[in-house]
Structure formats: C-alpha cells, structure tokens
Amino acid sequence: MDRKIFITAIAFLLNCNNVVLAQSNEELEMTVINLEGKEETIDVPEAMATEVDSLLKQYYAENYLLPDENCNYENVNVTFPAEVYIDRLGRMPNVMEMPYNNIVQGCIDRYTDRLRRSVGYMLGAANFYMPIFEEALEAYGLPLELKYLPVIESALNPKATSRAGAGGLWQFMPQTGKQYGLEINSLVDERRDPVKSSYAAARFLRDLYKIFGDWNLVIAAYNCGPGNVNKAILRSNGKADYWSIYPYLPRETRGYVPAFIAANYVMNYYCEHNICPMRTKLPAKSDTIMLTRDVHFKQISDICGIDIEELRTLNPQYRRDIVNGGTKPSSLRLPASLISTFINNEDTIYNHQADVLFTRRSLVEVNDDPVSTSSSNKYKSKKKRSRRSKSVTVRKGQTLSEIARRHGTTVSKLRRLNGIKGSNIRAGKKIRVR
C-alpha cells in the first residue's frame, strides 16, 4: 500500500482518555547495579509504569486491535546470557549506539516480564503510528530508531499526560510545544496530533543534535533539557559521553537512555521472549477537510451518523469536542465515506442544537436596576435609587436624544424611567435622567 494513502487512512486512529502515565513513585523506581558495581535506585520513564487495560477499552483498540488467537507462544519470559543481548543489540541496523550493561538489562527485563501485555499492545499500535514517525524523521534526515522514543514517552497513547504536564505521543511540555509550532489553548492541544507532534519532535531532536553531536546525549537532553546535560558535562570535567556523565544526571535521566535502548530491543526481539503482538485490522480510510466555522462533535455525530468516540479518535487534538474554525481555518478528519455527507449537510450541521451546544455569549446587557425579592433589600434598593436619582426640566426644542446625550444615558432608558412611549416630550415637564 502507498505510504501516503496508508498515513492518510490511519493518521489519528488510537484514542485514549487523558491518562496520567504513572500513579506512584514506587512504580517508577528500579534498583540496578550501576557502572561502579554498586546497587542504586533510579527512575524509569512514566510510560514504563502504565497499565494497558484502560487503553484496550477505547474505541479503536476495541475495533482494530485484537488478541492474536494464532499466536501460540507460552506466556513465559525467556532469559538469556548477557552475550546474547550484546549480540542482538549489535546486529540491529541502527546509526545510534546501543550498548549493553546491567542498567540496560534491568530495563529489558521490565519490558519482557511485567510489561509483556503493554508491549503486545504497543506492537499492534505501532502499525498505526510507526509510518507517521518514520516519515517525520526521514524528512529531517534523522535516525529511524528514534521512532521508538514515544514507546518510552507515552506507551503510544496520544492523549497521555505526565505528572509534570507533558502531553501527547512525544510528551512535549507546553512551552516547548509552542516553541515548535504546536497550538495549545483551552480548545486545542496539537501535542495530541500524531502528525504535527511528530514533525515538531523531529525538529526538536535535530536542534538538540546540533548542540551535542551525540545521539545518547540528545536523548538525555530530550528528557531533562539541554541545560541539565551541559551541567553534567561540566561536572564530569568536560566528558561529552552519556555514560561518563551518568552519575551527574537527574535520576529519571539515568534510566531514560537505558529504557530507550531496551525499547529498541524489545520492539525488535519480542518473539524471542514469547510476546504476542496484538493483531491489527486496517480501519476505514479517512480524509481531512478545512472548516472556517465552529462546529461541535455532537452536531457532526447526530447529522452524519458517526459515533462521537470515533470523531474524538480521529481528532484527538480537540480538547472540548469543538473544532474552532471561527478562530482560524481548522482541520477535521472524517472517514472518507462521510466527507460528501458533511459537505452536503453543512448548514444543517452548524445549526443543529447550536443554541444548546454553544452557550458562550458575545453580547450581554448589564442589569443596572436590580430588584431584590426581600423587603429589606427592596427598602435599601429604593433608598439607594432615591439618592442617585436625578430629574431635569425639558427646555423648549429639546429632544429625548439630546437629553440622553447630555446626561450620558440612552433614549430607551429615558423612556423606561418616565413611561414615555413615543418621541414627543413637552417643554416644562420634569423627567428623570437616572
């Protein structure tokens, strides 16, 4: 299948709730034997503590990711001597260095043991996402093994949110996302858009490589920021090597590069550990239209007959089920079979329950003459109005509009205060102006 058609068909196909990636510090901790042969506790990425069960209940997971009944692997992890892992890592067709040590082994063990079901899920989801990641990385000439970075960042959940506020497949912080052109506001979060966020991530990784010229340092900086990596380099007497600056890095970053190496390993050698990928069914082809008016997903769902969960899945960047086309032209992804249905029924869609779904007022009248229901409040209100009230005598030739302008009010208010129905007023008559 042509790559562009494939990407168009499945660009936004997995939908998950706003899942906070990790729930407790204990889930994030891992005890390892460090490079000096001593036992230490490091943090692993939050996605390595994410349970897969909630993801499997979502729309496209239910419809397009299924257990492979033909996979007859015994659900038991197989361990190997260190030499085997070293050989396998060395045989992967990578530009990036994938070395082995006890810390890398600890991360491999976590993926192949307690996270086995999560790996099976991610292998199925990879059929949707990897073509998108690869195209973005290719566009900037980056190593394709970086496509496994979202495995450790988000467990391939486009709506994942970290405890620090990072979001989307590539886990951009809001400031960094905006710096790389992603729109983030109350209605839209393009960190969740698989295509836009992938191209933003590729640009960010390219820029980090211009700074460090070493991919392991780039990965470390992606996690903790270039400032922290530079500090670690200074504290190690200028050694620009991840494993040399390892002791001076934050705890999570000490587990980050090993986790990335382990993700590359397990996504390539899952069979050797008896892990069954979920079976993927290709969903219906989808296409995009640009809208210049606001529209609510419920309007589209009711008129076009599409499940609102499918709309959310196809358009994960919209946070409140509203496409804000009135602000600027905004994209809407629909199954290709419904594009003509939407276009032919556009006015009906926009008008459907608009007064119920769009309640934000653009113009309001201020009630400047409130009436309280309690007798005491009525007394206070009358007393206050009597102190503020003012009357004037109409001079010959004066009009309501002239009096209103002179006293900073409106003709309609003058009519209401004085019980005037028309426009005629008699000279010498006293009227209230407030």
Secondary structure by P-SEA (a helix, b strand, c coil): ccaaaaaaacccccccccccccccccccbbbbbccccbbbbbbccccccccccccccccccccccccccccccccbbbbbcaaaaaaaaaaccccccccccaaaaaaaaaaaccaaaaaaaaaaaccccaaaaaaaaaaacccccccccccccccccccccccccccccccccaaaaaaacccccccccccccaaaaaaaaaaaaaaaaaccccaaaaaaaaaccaaaaaaaaaaaccccccccccccccccccaaaaaaaaaaaaacccccccccccccccccccbbbbbcbbbbaaaaaaaacccaaaaaaaccccccccccccccbbbbbccccaaaaaaaaaaaaaacccccccccccbbbbccbbbbccaaaaaaaaaaaaaabbbbbbcccccaaaaaaaacccaaaaaaacccccccccccbbbbcc
